[in-house]
Amino acid sequence: PGELVRLACRFVPVEPRTAVALGHGPVALWTHGGSVRELVGHVSRVVDLKFFPSGRRLITVGYDGRIIIWSAALGTELLRIVGPDDHNFREVQVFPDDDRFVTLGHNLTVWSASSKEARWTFALHGLALPRVVRVLLRGDRLVTGVSMMLGETVLVWSVSEGAVVHTLLGREHRLAVRLLERSPCGEIVVAVSAYGEVYSWWATDGRLRWMVST
């Protein structure tokens, strides 16, 4: 058995499915009946995987710069996108529309699975170091926690504009994000810093709601 890297679960009306990325090996896909399929297509570590909202497709991204979309029922490859040789992905999230998804690596990119094209890309070189804590989706907004050249911050992006609309800073611009979440309504962002501080902002306008030190 290899090192457990990522696990994704999706319960759908037809059949619950679980996908697991183990170290440098293939992705293992389990169904409710106990059958296991190995999804072979990456040549390096798979670092993140998600089911699309319908549960019919699974998307995986890896350090090999590959994006692969699979049939969750058959385990077959449906779509492959290969990035530049120096491009490796760190995270993927899917939109509620069951088509678009966003990848995080050297760039922040929103893609369309149906058109197989990138909707927009924002290069993070010079703006932020590549370590990203989390990407969260809510309607037209992306929320990312990134390492900046002079510290860490939380950025709120507009998908339609392809640009940062709010920059959320911690006390004395020190944030060092270790956990980033949003409320179920999607209007509130909460971050936990490495300094024992908990921040809460309004995602709609970037205003700080409160901050406490633990």
C-alpha positions as CSV (number, residue, x, y, z in Angstrom):
1,P,0.0,0.0,0.0
2,G,1.2,3.5,-0.8
3,E,0.9,6.8,1.0
4,L,-2.7,8.1,1.1
5,V,-2.6,11.4,-0.8
6,R,-6.2,12.3,-1.4
7,L,-9.6,10.7,-1.0
8,A,-12.9,11.8,-2.7
9,C,-16.3,10.4,-1.9
10,R,-19.6,11.0,-3.8
11,F,-23.0,9.6,-3.0
12,V,-25.4,9.6,-5.9
13,P,-28.9,8.1,-6.2
14,V,-27.6,5.1,-8.3
15,E,-24.5,4.1,-6.6
16,P,-22.1,5.5,-4.0
17,R,-18.5,5.8,-5.2
18,T,-15.2,6.4,-3.5
19,A,-11.9,7.4,-5.2
20,V,-8.5,7.3,-3.5
21,A,-5.1,8.5,-4.7
22,L,-2.3,6.4,-3.2
23,G,1.2,7.9,-3.5
24,H,2.7,7.5,-7.0
25,G,0.3,4.7,-8.0
26,P,-2.9,4.8,-9.9
27,V,-6.2,6.1,-8.6
28,A,-8.4,3.4,-7.1
29,L,-12.2,3.7,-7.6
30,W,-14.5,1.8,-5.4
31,T,-18.3,1.2,-6.0
32,H,-20.9,0.2,-3.4
33,G,-20.7,-3.4,-4.5
34,G,-17.1,-3.6,-3.5
35,S,-15.6,-3.7,-7.1
36,V,-12.4,-1.7,-7.6
37,R,-11.1,-0.2,-10.7
38,E,-7.6,1.3,-11.2
39,L,-7.5,4.5,-13.2
40,V,-4.2,4.6,-15.0
41,G,-3.2,7.8,-16.8
42,H,-0.9,9.9,-14.7
43,V,2.9,9.4,-14.8
44,S,3.5,11.2,-11.5
45,R,1.8,11.8,-8.2
46,V,-1.9,12.5,-8.2
47,V,-2.3,15.4,-5.8
48,D,-6.1,16.0,-5.9
49,L,-9.3,14.5,-7.2
50,K,-12.9,15.5,-7.1
51,F,-16.3,14.1,-8.3
52,F,-18.4,16.4,-10.4
53,P,-21.7,17.3,-8.7
54,S,-23.7,14.7,-10.7
55,G,-21.4,12.0,-9.5
56,R,-21.0,10.7,-13.1
57,R,-17.4,12.0,-13.6
58,L,-14.2,12.2,-11.6
59,I,-11.4,14.6,-12.2
60,T,-7.8,14.1,-11.2
61,V,-4.8,16.4,-11.3
62,G,-1.1,15.6,-10.7
63,Y,2.4,16.8,-10.6
64,D,2.8,15.6,-14.2
65,G,0.7,18.6,-15.4
66,R,-2.1,16.4,-16.5
67,I,-5.8,17.0,-16.0
68,I,-7.9,13.8,-16.6
69,I,-11.6,13.4,-16.4
70,W,-12.9,9.8,-15.9
71,S,-16.2,8.1,-16.1
72,A,-17.1,7.3,-12.6
73,A,-19.3,4.3,-13.7
74,L,-16.8,2.7,-16.1
75,G,-13.4,4.0,-15.0
76,T,-12.6,5.0,-18.5
77,E,-10.8,8.2,-19.5
78,L,-13.1,10.8,-21.0
79,L,-10.8,13.8,-21.4
80,R,-7.1,14.6,-20.9
81,I,-5.5,18.0,-20.8
82,V,-1.7,18.2,-20.6
83,G,-0.1,21.4,-19.4
84,P,3.5,22.7,-20.1
85,D,6.4,20.5,-18.9
86,D,7.1,22.8,-15.9
87,H,3.5,23.1,-14.9
88,N,2.2,20.9,-12.0
89,F,-1.2,21.2,-10.4
90,R,-1.8,21.3,-6.6
91,E,-5.6,21.5,-6.4
92,V,-8.8,21.2,-8.4
93,Q,-12.3,22.2,-7.5
94,V,-15.5,21.8,-9.6
95,F,-18.4,24.2,-10.1
96,P,-22.0,23.4,-9.3
97,D,-22.9,23.6,-13.0
98,D,-21.2,20.2,-13.5
99,D,-19.1,21.6,-16.3
100,R,-16.5,24.2,-15.2
101,F,-13.6,23.4,-12.9
102,V,-10.7,25.4,-11.5
103,T,-7.1,24.3,-11.2
104,L,-4.4,25.8,-9.0
105,G,-0.7,25.5,-9.7
106,H,1.6,28.1,-11.1
107,N,-1.6,29.6,-12.5
108,L,-5.1,29.9,-11.4
109,T,-7.2,28.6,-14.3
110,V,-11.0,28.1,-14.9
111,W,-11.8,25.5,-17.5
112,S,-14.8,24.2,-19.3
113,A,-15.0,20.4,-19.6
114,S,-17.5,20.6,-22.5
115,S,-15.4,22.9,-24.6
116,K,-12.1,21.4,-23.3
117,E,-10.7,25.0,-23.1
118,A,-9.5,27.4,-20.4
119,R,-12.0,30.2,-19.8
120,W,-9.4,32.4,-18.2
121,T,-6.0,32.1,-16.6
122,F,-4.2,34.2,-14.0
123,A,-0.5,33.8,-13.7
124,L,0.6,33.7,-10.1
125,H,4.3,34.3,-10.8
126,G,5.6,37.4,-9.1
127,L,2.3,37.7,-7.1
128,A,2.5,34.7,-4.9
129,L,4.6,31.7,-4.1
130,P,3.0,28.4,-5.4
131,R,1.9,27.1,-2.0
132,V,-1.9,27.4,-1.9
133,V,-4.0,26.4,1.0
134,R,-7.5,26.0,-0.5
135,V,-9.8,27.0,-3.3
136,L,-13.4,27.6,-2.5
137,L,-16.3,28.1,-4.9
138,R,-19.4,30.1,-4.6
139,G,-21.3,31.4,-7.6
140,D,-19.1,33.9,-9.4
141,R,-16.4,33.9,-6.6
142,L,-13.2,32.0,-5.9
143,V,-11.5,32.3,-2.6
144,T,-7.8,31.4,-2.3
145,G,-5.3,31.4,0.5
146,V,-1.8,32.0,-0.9
147,S,1.7,32.7,0.2
148,M,2.7,36.2,-0.8
149,M,6.3,37.6,-1.2
150,L,5.8,39.6,2.0
151,G,3.5,37.4,3.9
152,E,0.2,35.6,3.3
153,T,-3.3,36.8,2.4
154,V,-6.7,35.6,1.2
155,L,-7.8,36.6,-2.2
156,V,-11.4,36.8,-3.5
157,W,-11.6,36.4,-7.3
158,S,-14.4,37.2,-9.7
159,V,-14.8,34.4,-12.2
160,S,-16.6,36.6,-14.7
161,E,-14.0,39.3,-14.5
162,G,-11.0,37.0,-14.1
163,A,-9.5,39.3,-11.5
164,V,-9.0,39.8,-7.8
165,V,-11.9,41.8,-6.3
166,H,-11.0,41.7,-2.6
167,T,-7.7,41.2,-0.7
168,L,-8.2,40.0,2.9
169,L,-5.3,40.8,5.2
170,G,-4.6,39.7,8.7
171,R,-3.2,41.8,11.6
172,E,0.0,43.5,10.6
173,H,-0.4,41.8,7.3
174,R,0.5,38.5,8.9
175,L,-1.9,35.7,8.2
176,A,0.0,32.4,7.4
177,V,-3.2,30.7,6.5
178,R,-3.5,27.1,7.7
179,L,-7.2,26.5,7.2
180,L,-9.7,28.3,5.0
181,E,-13.4,27.7,4.8
182,R,-16.7,29.3,3.9
183,S,-20.1,29.3,5.4
184,P,-22.9,27.2,3.7
185,C,-24.5,30.3,2.3
186,G,-21.1,31.3,0.8
187,E,-21.2,34.9,2.1
188,I,-18.7,34.4,5.0
189,V,-15.0,33.4,4.8
190,V,-13.2,32.1,7.8
191,A,-9.4,31.6,8.0
192,V,-7.2,30.1,10.8
193,S,-3.6,31.4,10.9
194,A,-0.5,29.8,12.1
195,Y,-0.3,32.5,14.8
196,G,-3.4,31.2,16.6
197,E,-5.7,33.8,15.1
198,V,-9.2,33.2,13.6
199,Y,-10.5,35.7,11.1
200,S,-13.9,36.1,9.5
201,W,-14.7,38.3,6.5
202,W,-17.7,39.1,4.3
203,A,-16.9,37.5,0.9
204,T,-19.2,39.9,-0.8
205,D,-17.2,43.1,-0.1
206,G,-14.1,41.9,1.8
207,R,-15.0,43.5,5.1
208,L,-13.6,42.0,8.3
209,R,-16.4,40.7,10.5
210,W,-14.2,39.8,13.5
211,M,-10.9,38.4,14.7
212,V,-10.0,36.4,17.8
213,S,-6.8,35.1,19.2
214,T,-6.8,31.6,20.6
